[in-house]
Amino acid sequence: MENIMTKNSRQQEQAAARDSVIRGNDIHNEVCQIVVDALKDGKMEPEHIKEVLRAVVNGAFEGETDSEPEAKEVLQKTVAGIDDALSQVAQASSLAIEEATGNVDEFTEHDLKRALADLNDLEKLFFDTLTEVAKGGQELTSSTINSIVEHLQQSSTSVGRTVAETSSHLRNVHEITS
């Protein structure tokens, strides 16, 4: 039953992203909201995150035009929306970690390190998923996504900055060593 619900959720996210791109009004914010809504249930397993991101990017592909400049712009807005969504998820996760460490005596240093490691993996999941999707896309889509990923890796992402800040804060507050 859960697999059917998960499949339906991914299809809904893909359709929502496609529709957002077709409307073309506010792709960045709509994609951001789609991703935040899909991840707000707290399921931070890497495979779940990758499935959500894949569905959203594939939906954006479905809605894009054949015009190269427009397709590039759509993909840039989609990726920026995902980046901002993951940044929001990272902030929410950080707050949840901080609350858990303050309220639960059993929350050990090991638990905190694991939570921080999961948080730190968000940016890598983002890049890995985009790269995987690019491999399966058309030439224009693949080259556009690959150049976006390359640019983000060199300049940094919103999620990367958020993760670095929140990880540093949590490590300082809880005096955790790497």
Secondary structure as UniProt FT lines:
FT   HELIX           2..23
FT   HELIX           27..39
FT   TURN            40..41
FT   HELIX           46..63
FT   HELIX           68..103
FT   TURN            105..106
FT   HELIX           109..136
FT   HELIX           139..155
FT   HELIX           158..174
//
